[in-house]
């Protein structure tokens, strides 16, 4: 087990796994966003000027990828605990989890303007 004060946290295998995991989650979120946009384009209001013409389409394009990014971040934190228990280089996975949470917050923050408020 490494001493956390030593800061010898270079583990190329774990780093590659964390990067591949993060890229897979981001790709899946982008695919869900694209599929939701295609679904909303074929919705009932085809003659509208905007792509997201009704509230369900707006909510789906906001919360679909948002929930996927949230679950991806939680999965990265679960892997952080698993790697920590094995005595491995856990900060790599913690960084991946915080990165996915940050992307989720940016996405939800930018997309929140699409949901109409009463």
Secondary structure, 3 states (H helix, E strand, C coil): CCCHHHCCCCCHHHHHHHHHHHHHHHHHHHHHHHHHHHHHHCCCCCCCCCCCCCHHHHHHHHHHHHHHHHHHHHHHHHHHHHHHHCCCCCHHHHHHHHHHHHHHHHHHHHHHHHCCCC
